């Protein structure tokens, strides 16, 4: 089972990042579970704008994040 984990916060010292990292470590102790922890700071994305999307298309990093979510068997989100 593959889990994608992330905190819905951009703060470097976010308690939510600490929590999701801890929860991911507990899940990784279980047999057959792989957890990919994603830092949203690695995905510099604009606030959604239909105008920007129409003019420039969907940002490449947004497409990658979408694919990562789609490939996961489950999500672990802390916010």
Backbone atoms as SQL, in Angstrom:
CREATE TABLE atoms (id INTEGER PRIMARY KEY, chain TEXT, resi INTEGER, resn TEXT, atom TEXT, x REAL, y REAL, z REAL);
INSERT INTO atoms VALUES
  (1, 'A', 1, 'UNK', 'N', 0.847, -1.166, 0.000),
  (2, 'A', 1, 'UNK', 'CA', 0.000, 0.000, 0.000),
  (3, 'A', 1, 'UNK', 'C', 0.897, 1.235, 0.000),
  (4, 'A', 2, 'UNK', 'N', 0.598, 2.173, -0.874),
  (5, 'A', 2, 'UNK', 'CA', 1.363, 3.412, -0.982),
  (6, 'A', 2, 'UNK', 'C', 0.522, 4.591, -0.492),
  (7, 'A', 3, 'UNK', 'N', 1.061, 5.313, 0.466),
  (8, 'A', 3, 'UNK', 'CA', 0.379, 6.458, 1.065),
  (9, 'A', 3, 'UNK', 'C', 1.152, 7.723, 0.719),
  (10, 'A', 4, 'UNK', 'N', 0.463, 8.760, 0.317),
  (11, 'A', 4, 'UNK', 'CA', 1.051, 10.076, 0.094),
  (12, 'A', 4, 'UNK', 'C', 0.687, 10.940, 1.293),
  (13, 'A', 5, 'UNK', 'N', 1.688, 11.513, 1.938),
  (14, 'A', 5, 'UNK', 'CA', 1.460, 12.282, 3.164),
  (15, 'A', 5, 'UNK', 'C', 1.978, 13.700, 2.996),
  (16, 'A', 6, 'UNK', 'N', 1.198, 14.666, 3.477),
  (17, 'A', 6, 'UNK', 'CA', 1.654, 16.056, 3.456),
  (18, 'A', 6, 'UNK', 'C', 0.887, 16.884, 4.459),
  (19, 'A', 7, 'UNK', 'N', 1.519, 17.973, 4.856),
  (20, 'A', 7, 'UNK', 'CA', 0.874, 18.945, 5.737),
  (21, 'A', 7, 'UNK', 'C', 0.349, 20.078, 4.875),
  (22, 'A', 8, 'UNK', 'N', -0.831, 20.526, 5.158),
  (23, 'A', 8, 'UNK', 'CA', -1.433, 21.613, 4.393),
  (24, 'A', 8, 'UNK', 'C', -0.963, 22.952, 4.965),
  (25, 'A', 9, 'UNK', 'N', 0.350, 23.110, 5.003),
  (26, 'A', 9, 'UNK', 'CA', 0.960, 24.322, 5.540),
  (27, 'A', 9, 'UNK', 'C', 2.288, 24.538, 4.842),
  (28, 'A', 10, 'UNK', 'N', 2.612, 25.785, 4.574),
  (29, 'A', 10, 'UNK', 'CA', 3.894, 26.111, 3.961),
  (30, 'A', 10, 'UNK', 'C', 4.938, 26.503, 4.995),
  (31, 'A', 11, 'UNK', 'N', 4.550, 26.665, 6.226),
  (32, 'A', 11, 'UNK', 'CA', 5.480, 27.081, 7.271),
  (33, 'A', 11, 'UNK', 'C', 6.542, 26.009, 7.508),
  (34, 'A', 12, 'UNK', 'N', 7.810, 26.410, 7.559),
  (35, 'A', 12, 'UNK', 'CA', 8.896, 25.444, 7.765),
  (36, 'A', 12, 'UNK', 'C', 8.810, 24.776, 9.129),
  (37, 'A', 13, 'UNK', 'N', 8.318, 25.483, 10.124),
  (38, 'A', 13, 'UNK', 'CA', 8.253, 24.960, 11.492),
  (39, 'A', 13, 'UNK', 'C', 6.835, 24.533, 11.876),
  (40, 'A', 14, 'UNK', 'N', 6.015, 24.246, 10.907),
  (41, 'A', 14, 'UNK', 'CA', 4.615, 23.901, 11.139),
  (42, 'A', 14, 'UNK', 'C', 4.467, 22.672, 12.027),
  (43, 'A', 15, 'UNK', 'N', 3.599, 22.780, 13.007),
  (44, 'A', 15, 'UNK', 'CA', 3.293, 21.615, 13.847),
  (45, 'A', 15, 'UNK', 'C', 2.592, 20.548, 13.014),
  (46, 'A', 16, 'UNK', 'N', 1.880, 20.976, 11.976),
  (47, 'A', 16, 'UNK', 'CA', 1.221, 20.004, 11.097),
  (48, 'A', 16, 'UNK', 'C', 2.242, 19.169, 10.333),
  (49, 'A', 17, 'UNK', 'N', 3.370, 19.775, 9.929),
  (50, 'A', 17, 'UNK', 'CA', 4.423, 18.999, 9.280),
  (51, 'A', 17, 'UNK', 'C', 5.018, 17.998, 10.260),
  (52, 'A', 18, 'UNK', 'N', 5.214, 18.415, 11.488),
  (53, 'A', 18, 'UNK', 'CA', 5.747, 17.508, 12.500),
  (54, 'A', 18, 'UNK', 'C', 4.779, 16.354, 12.733),
  (55, 'A', 19, 'UNK', 'N', 3.491, 16.668, 12.800),
  (56, 'A', 19, 'UNK', 'CA', 2.471, 15.644, 13.035),
  (57, 'A', 19, 'UNK', 'C', 2.398, 14.651, 11.879),
  (58, 'A', 20, 'UNK', 'N', 2.394, 15.139, 10.648),
  (59, 'A', 20, 'UNK', 'CA', 2.277, 14.229, 9.506),
  (60, 'A', 20, 'UNK', 'C', 3.545, 13.373, 9.375),
  (61, 'A', 21, 'UNK', 'N', 4.696, 13.929, 9.712),
  (62, 'A', 21, 'UNK', 'CA', 5.935, 13.156, 9.684),
  (63, 'A', 21, 'UNK', 'C', 5.901, 12.051, 10.739),
  (64, 'A', 22, 'UNK', 'N', 5.417, 12.372, 11.924),
  (65, 'A', 22, 'UNK', 'CA', 5.297, 11.370, 12.992),
  (66, 'A', 22, 'UNK', 'C', 4.295, 10.275, 12.598),
  (67, 'A', 23, 'UNK', 'N', 3.132, 10.688, 12.100),
  (68, 'A', 23, 'UNK', 'CA', 2.119, 9.705, 11.699),
  (69, 'A', 23, 'UNK', 'C', 2.650, 8.818, 10.564),
  (70, 'A', 24, 'UNK', 'N', 3.396, 9.411, 9.640),
  (71, 'A', 24, 'UNK', 'CA', 3.974, 8.635, 8.541),
  (72, 'A', 24, 'UNK', 'C', 4.970, 7.608, 9.074),
  (73, 'A', 25, 'UNK', 'N', 5.751, 7.997, 10.080),
  (74, 'A', 25, 'UNK', 'CA', 6.719, 7.055, 10.652),
  (75, 'A', 25, 'UNK', 'C', 6.010, 5.865, 11.294),
  (76, 'A', 26, 'UNK', 'N', 4.859, 6.116, 11.910),
  (77, 'A', 26, 'UNK', 'CA', 4.087, 5.013, 12.493),
  (78, 'A', 26, 'UNK', 'C', 3.544, 4.096, 11.408),
  (79, 'A', 27, 'UNK', 'N', 3.063, 4.678, 10.317),
  (80, 'A', 27, 'UNK', 'CA', 2.543, 3.866, 9.220),
  (81, 'A', 27, 'UNK', 'C', 3.643, 3.034, 8.570),
  (82, 'A', 28, 'UNK', 'N', 4.834, 3.623, 8.440),
  (83, 'A', 28, 'UNK', 'CA', 5.932, 2.917, 7.792),
  (84, 'A', 28, 'UNK', 'C', 6.401, 1.703, 8.592),
  (85, 'A', 29, 'UNK', 'N', 6.059, 1.659, 9.859),
  (86, 'A', 29, 'UNK', 'CA', 6.407, 0.510, 10.685),
  (87, 'A', 29, 'UNK', 'C', 5.534, -0.700, 10.362),
  (88, 'A', 30, 'UNK', 'N', 4.427, -0.460, 9.681),
  (89, 'A', 30, 'UNK', 'CA', 3.506, -1.540, 9.319),
  (90, 'A', 30, 'UNK', 'C', 4.008, -2.239, 8.059),
  (91, 'A', 31, 'UNK', 'N', 3.920, -3.526, 8.027),
  (92, 'A', 31, 'UNK', 'CA', 4.363, -4.313, 6.880),
  (93, 'A', 31, 'UNK', 'C', 3.554, -3.964, 5.634),
  (94, 'A', 32, 'UNK', 'N', 4.248, -3.743, 4.546),
  (95, 'A', 32, 'UNK', 'CA', 3.579, -3.516, 3.271),
  (96, 'A', 32, 'UNK', 'C', 3.117, -2.094, 3.030),
  (97, 'A', 33, 'UNK', 'N', 3.422, -1.179, 3.925),
  (98, 'A', 33, 'UNK', 'CA', 3.004, 0.216, 3.747),
  (99, 'A', 33, 'UNK', 'C', 4.227, 1.074, 3.439),
  (100, 'A', 34, 'UNK', 'N', 4.145, 1.801, 2.346),
  (101, 'A', 34, 'UNK', 'CA', 5.173, 2.754, 1.951),
  (102, 'A', 34, 'UNK', 'C', 4.556, 4.139, 2.008),
  (103, 'A', 35, 'UNK', 'N', 5.262, 5.071, 2.627),
  (104, 'A', 35, 'UNK', 'CA', 4.744, 6.437, 2.753),
  (105, 'A', 35, 'UNK', 'C', 5.697, 7.395, 2.061),
  (106, 'A', 36, 'UNK', 'N', 5.147, 8.181, 1.155),
  (107, 'A', 36, 'UNK', 'CA', 5.901, 9.254, 0.504),
  (108, 'A', 36, 'UNK', 'C', 5.465, 10.562, 1.149),
  (109, 'A', 37, 'UNK', 'N', 6.394, 11.231, 1.815),
  (110, 'A', 37, 'UNK', 'CA', 6.075, 12.518, 2.434),
  (111, 'A', 37, 'UNK', 'C', 6.427, 13.618, 1.445),
  (112, 'A', 38, 'UNK', 'N', 5.461, 14.474, 1.186),
  (113, 'A', 38, 'UNK', 'CA', 5.620, 15.569, 0.241),
  (114, 'A', 38, 'UNK', 'C', 5.618, 16.882, 1.019),
  (115, 'A', 39, 'UNK', 'N', 6.531, 17.766, 0.664),
  (116, 'A', 39, 'UNK', 'CA', 6.559, 19.111, 1.240),
  (117, 'A', 39, 'UNK', 'C', 5.945, 20.053, 0.217),
  (118, 'A', 40, 'UNK', 'N', 4.864, 20.710, 0.556),
  (119, 'A', 40, 'UNK', 'CA', 4.197, 21.600, -0.393),
  (120, 'A', 40, 'UNK', 'C', 5.093, 22.741, -0.843),
  (121, 'A', 41, 'UNK', 'N', 6.152, 23.037, -0.096),
  (122, 'A', 41, 'UNK', 'CA', 7.095, 24.067, -0.523),
  (123, 'A', 41, 'UNK', 'C', 7.850, 23.643, -1.784),
  (124, 'A', 42, 'UNK', 'N', 7.851, 22.353, -2.087),
  (125, 'A', 42, 'UNK', 'CA', 8.491, 21.872, -3.311),
  (126, 'A', 42, 'UNK', 'C', 7.609, 22.104, -4.535),
  (127, 'A', 43, 'UNK', 'N', 6.371, 22.492, -4.313),
  (128, 'A', 43, 'UNK', 'CA', 5.412, 22.722, -5.392),
  (129, 'A', 43, 'UNK', 'C', 4.980, 24.184, -5.356),
  (130, 'A', 44, 'UNK', 'N', 5.798, 25.044, -5.938),
  (131, 'A', 44, 'UNK', 'CA', 5.462, 26.467, -5.968),
  (132, 'A', 44, 'UNK', 'C', 4.312, 26.634, -6.962),
  (133, 'A', 45, 'UNK', 'N', 3.131, 26.791, -6.406),
  (134, 'A', 45, 'UNK', 'CA', 1.930, 26.846, -7.229),
  (135, 'A', 45, 'UNK', 'C', 1.159, 28.133, -6.967),
  (136, 'A', 46, 'UNK', 'N', 0.579, 28.706, -8.009),
  (137, 'A', 46, 'UNK', 'CA', -0.236, 29.902, -7.806),
  (138, 'A', 46, 'UNK', 'C', -1.604, 29.538, -7.234),
  (139, 'A', 47, 'UNK', 'N', -2.251, 30.520, -6.639),
  (140, 'A', 47, 'UNK', 'CA', -3.654, 30.345, -6.276),
  (141, 'A', 47, 'UNK', 'C', -4.405, 30.058, -7.571),
  (142, 'A', 48, 'UNK', 'N', -5.371, 29.182, -7.517),
  (143, 'A', 48, 'UNK', 'CA', -6.075, 28.800, -8.745),
  (144, 'A', 48, 'UNK', 'C', -6.700, 30.007, -9.410),
  (145, 'A', 49, 'UNK', 'N', -6.491, 30.092, -10.707),
  (146, 'A', 49, 'UNK', 'CA', -7.086, 31.144, -11.522),
  (147, 'A', 49, 'UNK', 'C', -7.436, 30.552, -12.879),
  (148, 'A', 50, 'UNK', 'N', -8.708, 30.555, -13.211),
  (149, 'A', 50, 'UNK', 'CA', -9.140, 30.038, -14.510),
  (150, 'A', 50, 'UNK', 'C', -8.508, 30.850, -15.638),
  (151, 'A', 51, 'UNK', 'N', -8.313, 32.145, -15.412),
  (152, 'A', 51, 'UNK', 'CA', -7.693, 32.995, -16.435),
  (153, 'A', 51, 'UNK', 'C', -6.245, 32.570, -16.688),
  (154, 'A', 52, 'UNK', 'N', -5.466, 32.366, -15.610),
  (155, 'A', 52, 'UNK', 'CA', -4.075, 31.938, -15.780),
  (156, 'A', 52, 'UNK', 'C', -4.001, 30.566, -16.429),
  (157, 'A', 53, 'UNK', 'N', -4.906, 29.677, -16.021),
  (158, 'A', 53, 'UNK', 'CA', -4.907, 28.335, -16.598),
  (159, 'A', 53, 'UNK', 'C', -5.224, 28.389, -18.084),
  (160, 'A', 54, 'UNK', 'N', -6.168, 29.241, -18.464),
  (161, 'A', 54, 'UNK', 'CA', -6.530, 29.370, -19.872),
  (162, 'A', 54, 'UNK', 'C', -5.366, 29.961, -20.681),
  (163, 'A', 55, 'UNK', 'N', -4.669, 30.936, -20.095),
  (164, 'A', 55, 'UNK', 'CA', -3.573, 31.601, -20.795),
  (165, 'A', 55, 'UNK', 'C', -2.300, 30.747, -20.855),
  (166, 'A', 56, 'UNK', 'N', -1.981, 30.041, -19.765),
  (167, 'A', 56, 'UNK', 'CA', -0.691, 29.359, -19.657),
  (168, 'A', 56, 'UNK', 'C', -0.799, 27.847, -19.490),
  (169, 'A', 57, 'UNK', 'N', -1.996, 27.326, -19.350),
  (170, 'A', 57, 'UNK', 'CA', -2.165, 25.903, -19.104),
  (171, 'A', 57, 'UNK', 'C', -1.978, 25.580, -17.623),
  (172, 'A', 58, 'UNK', 'N', -2.112, 24.317, -17.296),
  (173, 'A', 58, 'UNK', 'CA', -1.943, 23.866, -15.911),
  (174, 'A', 58, 'UNK', 'C', -0.445, 23.795, -15.621),
  (175, 'A', 59, 'UNK', 'N', 0.009, 24.417, -14.525),
  (176, 'A', 59, 'UNK', 'CA', 1.435, 24.374, -14.207),
  (177, 'A', 59, 'UNK', 'C', 1.945, 22.937, -14.096),
  (178, 'A', 60, 'UNK', 'N', 3.181, 22.721, -14.562),
  (179, 'A', 60, 'UNK', 'CA', 3.771, 21.387, -14.568),
  (180, 'A', 60, 'UNK', 'C', 3.808, 20.767, -13.170),
  (181, 'A', 61, 'UNK', 'N', 4.146, 21.577, -12.156),
  (182, 'A', 61, 'UNK', 'CA', 4.196, 21.035, -10.795),
  (183, 'A', 61, 'UNK', 'C', 2.809, 20.639, -10.287),
  (184, 'A', 62, 'UNK', 'N', 1.789, 21.366, -10.705),
  (185, 'A', 62, 'UNK', 'CA', 0.420, 20.998, -10.330),
  (186, 'A', 62, 'UNK', 'C', 0.043, 19.666, -10.966),
  (187, 'A', 63, 'UNK', 'N', 0.455, 19.454, -12.198),
  (188, 'A', 63, 'UNK', 'CA', 0.187, 18.183, -12.867),
  (189, 'A', 63, 'UNK', 'C', 0.904, 17.040, -12.158),
  (190, 'A', 64, 'UNK', 'N', 2.150, 17.281, -11.744),
  (191, 'A', 64, 'UNK', 'CA', 2.913, 16.252, -11.042),
  (192, 'A', 64, 'UNK', 'C', 2.261, 15.894, -9.706),
  (193, 'A', 65, 'UNK', 'N', 1.843, 16.914, -8.956),
  (194, 'A', 65, 'UNK', 'CA', 1.187, 16.689, -7.676),
  (195, 'A', 65, 'UNK', 'C', -0.109, 15.897, -7.869),
  (196, 'A', 66, 'UNK', 'N', -0.865, 16.235, -8.890),
  (197, 'A', 66, 'UNK', 'CA', -2.105, 15.535, -9.214),
  (198, 'A', 66, 'UNK', 'C', -1.819, 14.060, -9.528),
  (199, 'A', 67, 'UNK', 'N', -0.760, 13.808, -10.301),
  (200, 'A', 67, 'UNK', 'CA', -0.397, 12.430, -10.637),
  (201, 'A', 67, 'UNK', 'C', 0.042, 11.657, -9.392),
  (202, 'A', 68, 'UNK', 'N', 0.796, 12.329, -8.508),
  (203, 'A', 68, 'UNK', 'CA', 1.222, 11.678, -7.267),
  (204, 'A', 68, 'UNK', 'C', 0.020, 11.290, -6.407),
  (205, 'A', 69, 'UNK', 'N', -0.952, 12.175, -6.328),
  (206, 'A', 69, 'UNK', 'CA', -2.163, 11.876, -5.561),
  (207, 'A', 69, 'UNK', 'C', -2.911, 10.700, -6.195),
  (208, 'A', 70, 'UNK', 'N', -3.032, 10.721, -7.507),
  (209, 'A', 70, 'UNK', 'CA', -3.740, 9.649, -8.221),
  (210, 'A', 70, 'UNK', 'C', -3.059, 8.301, -8.102),
  (211, 'A', 71, 'UNK', 'N', -1.746, 8.293, -7.978),
  (212, 'A', 71, 'UNK', 'CA', -0.996, 7.038, -7.885),
  (213, 'A', 71, 'UNK', 'C', -1.024, 6.438, -6.480),
  (214, 'A', 72, 'UNK', 'N', -1.397, 7.243, -5.488),
  (215, 'A', 72, 'UNK', 'CA', -1.394, 6.764, -4.093),
  (216, 'A', 72, 'UNK', 'C', -2.651, 5.930, -3.820),
  (217, 'A', 73, 'UNK', 'N', -2.479, 4.983, -2.900),
  (218, 'A', 73, 'UNK', 'CA', -3.623, 4.196, -2.433),
  (219, 'A', 73, 'UNK', 'C', -4.403, 4.944, -1.365),
  (220, 'A', 74, 'UNK', 'N', -3.735, 5.900, -0.732),
  (221, 'A', 74, 'UNK', 'CA', -4.385, 6.680, 0.307),
  (222, 'A', 74, 'UNK', 'C', -3.614, 7.947, 0.582),
  (223, 'A', 75, 'UNK', 'N', -4.262, 8.875, 1.264),
  (224, 'A', 75, 'UNK', 'CA', -3.661, 10.160, 1.616),
  (225, 'A', 75, 'UNK', 'C', -3.639, 10.325, 3.119),
  (226, 'A', 76, 'UNK', 'N', -2.574, 10.948, 3.601),
  (227, 'A', 76, 'UNK', 'CA', -2.458, 11.335, 5.018),
  (228, 'A', 76, 'UNK', 'C', -2.193, 12.830, 4.982),
  (229, 'A', 77, 'UNK', 'N', -3.166, 13.616, 5.451),
  (230, 'A', 77, 'UNK', 'CA', -3.074, 15.070, 5.380),
  (231, 'A', 77, 'UNK', 'C', -3.263, 15.638, 6.781),
  (232, 'A', 78, 'UNK', 'N', -2.382, 16.551, 7.133),
  (233, 'A', 78, 'UNK', 'CA', -2.512, 17.231, 8.428),
  (234, 'A', 78, 'UNK', 'C', -2.711, 18.715, 8.159),
  (235, 'A', 79, 'UNK', 'N', -3.833, 19.253, 8.688),
  (236, 'A', 79, 'UNK', 'CA', -4.080, 20.695, 8.560),
  (237, 'A', 79, 'UNK', 'C', -4.879, 21.196, 9.715);
